[in-house]
Each structure stands twice: as C-alpha cells, then as structure tokens.
C-alpha cells in the first residue's frame, strides 16, 4: 500500500467519522430543543394543577403549592440549561462542518470556541441554584461526589471551559499565522 492509498483511506474514515459526529450533534440539538420545550410546557401545567384548573374541588394545600413553585423553578432552570446546550452543540456542529470543509483554523472558529467556553460557564452558574433547590426539595437522590460538590459546581466543567478558552486562543493564533503565511507567499 502506498502513501497515497493510506491517505485516501484515512480521508474516507475521517469523512465518515465527521458525518457520524455531525449526526450525533444534530440529535443532541434536537434533544436540547425537546428538553427546553418540555420543561417550559410543564410550567403552566403545574400552575394549572396547583390552582385546581383540572379539578376545582382539588385545590392543593399551601405546603404543596410551595413545593410546586420550587419544582417550577427547577424546570425553568432546566429549560435555560437546555437552551444553552442547544447553542453549545450548534457551535460545535459548525466547527465540525468547517473541519469537513478543510478550513478549521478560521477566526470564526476561535470565536465559536470562546462562546462555547462562556456557555459552559453559564450552565455552571445555573447549576448552583438548581443544585441548591434540588437538595433542599430533595427532588432527586443526591450525594456529593468527586465531580460535583453540594454547591453544584463541577470541576470537570470548569476544566472544560478553561480548555475551550485555550483552544480559542490556539485557533485565533493559527488563523493569524495562516493569514500571515498566505500574505508572504
């Protein structure tokens, strides 16, 4: 097998890999949309239940209404996280598209990576009150572990944000170097 054959074979594998990643990212985008819509649609349903809309004789006691309000807050936070996730995966899919077109070191990708880092940080900011609400309400069995503390902060997510900020600089520098090289040739 010659070097040309190996390169052609690698290209085919890379193309099918990128196609599969793009499909996966498209599924993730759809799940984020469904999640955001589902969580937002549940909020009016909860208010209808607590106010006796479905069964006027069955108005919930004040304690249960307060619990429903906390669940509503959790759902609103989850809807926001799903929306942020949508934008994160959309940026990532666009980067994958630029790789498949052969131009990953474009300044726009540096901006996308930087935006993805900010989106990860935004999700972490939303995780703080969400975790507090979940622990207070005991909506889910929760035991702090190595990855998430009782404050909702994930060291892995913070590390991801840091890596994305660094990659954004690498891409910006790579794009500037490529532009400079094209200008000298």
C-alpha positions in Angstrom: 0.0 0.0 0.0 1.4 3.4 -1.0 1.3 6.6 1.0 -1.4 7.9 -1.4 -3.6 4.8 -0.6 -3.2 5.3 3.1 -4.1 9.0 2.9 -7.1 8.2 0.8 -8.2 5.6 3.3 -7.7 7.9 6.2 -9.7 10.6 4.5 -12.6 8.2 4.0 -12.5 7.2 7.7 -12.3 10.9 8.7 -15.2 11.8 6.5 -17.4 9.0 7.9 -16.3 9.9 11.4 -17.2 13.6 10.9 -20.5 12.6 9.3 -21.3 10.4 12.3 -20.3 13.2 14.7 -22.4 15.7 12.8 -25.4 13.3 13.1 -24.8 12.9 16.8 -24.6 16.6 17.2 -27.9 17.0 15.3 -29.5 14.5 17.6 -28.2 16.5 20.6 -29.6 19.7 19.1 -33.0 18.1 18.8 -32.8 16.8 22.4 -32.0 20.2 23.7 -35.0 21.7 21.8 -37.3 19.0 23.1 -35.9 19.4 26.6 -36.4 23.2 26.6 -39.9 22.9 25.2 -40.9 20.1 27.6 -39.7 21.9 30.7 -41.3 25.1 29.6 -44.6 23.3 28.7 -44.7 21.7 32.2 -44.6 25.0 34.0 -48.2 26.1 33.0 -49.4 22.6 33.7 -48.0 22.8 37.3 -49.8 26.1 37.9 -53.0 24.6 36.5 -52.8 21.7 38.9 -52.0 23.8 41.9 -54.9 26.2 41.2 -57.5 23.5 40.7 -57.9 24.0 36.9 -58.4 20.3 36.2 -60.4 19.6 39.3 -61.8 22.7 41.1 -62.6 20.7 44.2 -59.0 19.6 44.5 -57.0 22.8 45.2 -53.7 21.8 46.6 -52.7 22.8 50.2 -50.3 25.7 50.7 -47.4 23.4 51.5 -47.8 21.5 48.3 -48.2 24.7 46.3 -44.9 25.9 47.7 -43.3 22.6 46.6 -44.8 23.0 43.1 -43.3 26.5 42.9 -39.8 25.0 43.7 -40.3 22.4 41.1 -41.4 25.1 38.6 -38.1 27.0 39.4 -36.2 23.8 38.8 -37.9 23.3 35.4 -37.3 26.9 34.4 -33.6 26.4 35.2 -33.5 23.1 33.2 -35.2 24.8 30.3 -32.5 27.5 30.3 -29.8 24.9 30.5 -31.3 23.0 27.6 -31.4 26.3 25.6 -27.7 27.0 26.4 -26.9 23.4 25.5 -28.6 24.0 22.1 -26.2 26.9 21.4 -23.2 24.9 22.6 -23.9 22.0 20.3 -24.7 24.3 17.4 -21.3 26.0 17.7 -19.7 22.5 17.9 -21.5 21.3 14.8 -20.4 24.4 12.9 -16.8 23.7 13.9 -17.2 20.1 12.7 -18.6 21.4 9.4 -15.6 23.7 9.0 -13.3 20.8 9.6 -15.0 18.7 7.0 -14.7 21.6 4.5 -10.9 21.7 5.3 -10.8 25.1 7.0 -10.8 24.6 10.8 -8.3 27.4 11.6 -10.7 30.2 10.7 -11.1 33.2 13.1 -14.8 32.4 13.3 -14.0 29.0 14.9 -11.9 30.8 17.6 -15.0 32.9 18.4 -17.1 29.7 18.5 -14.8 28.0 20.9 -14.7 31.1 23.1 -18.5 31.3 23.1 -18.7 27.6 23.9 -16.5 28.2 27.0 -18.8 31.0 28.1 -21.8 28.8 27.6 -20.2 26.1 29.8 -19.7 28.7 32.5 -23.3 29.9 32.1 -24.5 26.3 32.7 -22.3 26.1 35.8 -23.9 29.3 37.1 -27.3 27.9 36.6 -26.2 24.6 38.3 -25.6 26.4 41.6 -29.2 27.4 42.4 -30.5 24.3 40.7 -28.4 22.0 42.9 -29.4 24.0 46.0 -33.1 23.7 45.1 -32.8 20.0 44.4 -31.0 19.3 47.7 -33.5 21.5 49.6 -36.5 20.0 47.9 -34.9 16.5 47.8 -36.3 16.2 44.2 -33.6 13.7 43.4 -31.4 11.5 45.5 -28.2 13.4 45.8 -24.9 12.6 47.3 -21.9 14.9 46.7 -19.1 13.1 44.9 -15.7 14.0 43.5 -17.1 15.7 40.4 -19.9 17.7 41.9 -20.0 19.3 45.3 -23.1 20.2 47.3 -22.8 23.7 45.7 -23.4 22.3 42.2 -20.0 23.3 40.8 -18.4 20.7 38.6 -14.6 20.8 38.4 -14.8 18.9 35.1 -17.0 21.6 33.6 -14.7 24.3 34.8 -11.8 22.5 33.3 -13.7 22.1 30.0 -14.3 25.9 30.0 -10.6 26.5 30.6 -9.6 24.1 27.8 -12.1 25.8 25.4 -10.7 29.2 26.2 -7.2 27.9 25.5 -8.3 26.3 22.2 -9.9 29.5 21.2 -6.6 31.2 21.5 -4.8 28.4 19.7 -7.3 28.7 16.8 -7.0 32.5 16.7 -3.2 32.3 16.6 -3.3 29.6 14.0 -5.6 31.6 11.8 -3.4 34.7 12.2 -0.3 32.6 11.3 -2.0 31.2 8.3 -3.1 34.6 7.1 0.4 35.9 7.6 1.9 33.0 5.7 -0.5 33.5 2.8 0.5 37.1 2.7 4.2 36.3 2.3 3.8 33.7 -0.4 
